Amino acid sequence: METYVIGDIHGAFRALQQVLERSPFRPGLDRLIQLGDVADGWPETPQCVELLLSIPNSIWLQGNHDWWAAEWLLHRLPRTKLDQFWYKQGGQATFNAYMLEPAEVGKRHFHDFFGEQLPYFEDESGNLYVHASYDPMLPITKQAPEDLIWSRTLWREHLAAVGYEECFIGHTPTWQESEVPCQRANVWNLDQGAGFQGRLSMMNVRTKEFVQSDVVQELYPGVKGR
């Protein structure tokens, strides 16, 4: 069994399809870890969720945008009562997409997908997977939940993931600095800006071989994204 990791998708179903097709990943044999932020930005979050739900042996981490989307799916507030910060940071696309789906789809995705996302994952090889960051001086079980989906300290301060072989994160786009997955200390960043003008990345954790989608904006001509 190989383990593959995918960065922030942000509703880009076409990019998700591309990396799965371009990778030697074997559904049902290999493990897939998605680093969070499946939602918000491009217009196909429900389709992304459906595809990820169909892949056996998948692990999904919670991102800050997923937390926002799940909050809305739980309460289904009307447009006039939405969290405007979320709406302007890519939530509009998620809101619009789910409003086109039967309400039962949103309920099922809330329960079966967003409700099953993990705050972090540790594998048998001593690697850590987390959406955003964590404090290396504290045990992972003692971390503030909001830091795991919001903080950028680990990457921006070039910190090592103490106590782990390697750490895999998303959340902080690298696409203006690096268009490919990149490493600082023992931390790998898999967010290459798929929510903006970059690409979606998928990497084999053991070999570090990776594939990428086309530039996501080119997959959604005329659509703004985030």
Steps between C-alpha positions, in 0.01 A plus 500: 500500500622845408376821660412799285421850622297770324510871577223761524236439229265798554213367293714423194345168400663505157844536657425217744404275212822587319739418785324171572524407131865610469619327817585128531272499807303172524154548654427227749868405532670826590410750770395854415536788746339831410641794696182704531330795329299292259242781505478861380633679194413307185141396429507122551543425870211245504659309211837498680336357811320230301823392332695485826220304664528241224871427563564217748762541772481879496581733787372857493635780718297805596604833353379841607284529187352158569413615851320804354318287243395245761363775723285621214385151403393442861288815527420577132474871567360715217725729298413805710613335824824337385843560648606767251871438552454136398275600210765736361788256554363235267185404685278649233593219261424233762173665595389526137606143421305344786196717430485325162498158669213333685516575872559129564837523324622770737377304801677187384824684428488666842457163671710270282784730397540825693396325820770237447793736436785467749696780670827317421631155411813311604608208284694185587824650360505786748363766265251769596229639273322822598322767301671815621755482781568397857733598786797258487567562869168349604364147450260487209220399739547828692468731200231765478255370237484836325880503451485172309277658235606867514861552612782557251785507753660165417550590135567871520756467780676205333448279805573129513229252593663377820440135581391405148681362201318742271196727511263573211291817496292721273324829580782743409524524118849486350411563136657844468822373659490135393267340247582150626488330841782634713680419823629699797681299767293178513174674403345459154246751369248361249299820443610633163218750471226293338249741652661789313720497187697186587469124466380208711775264617498130590813332643619152586610538863778241477659588165405871483397453139209728421254595233314827452189624328497761230478857624157491662390834357543348154268214600229750594518775236292801590468397865664714768588237764622646827 
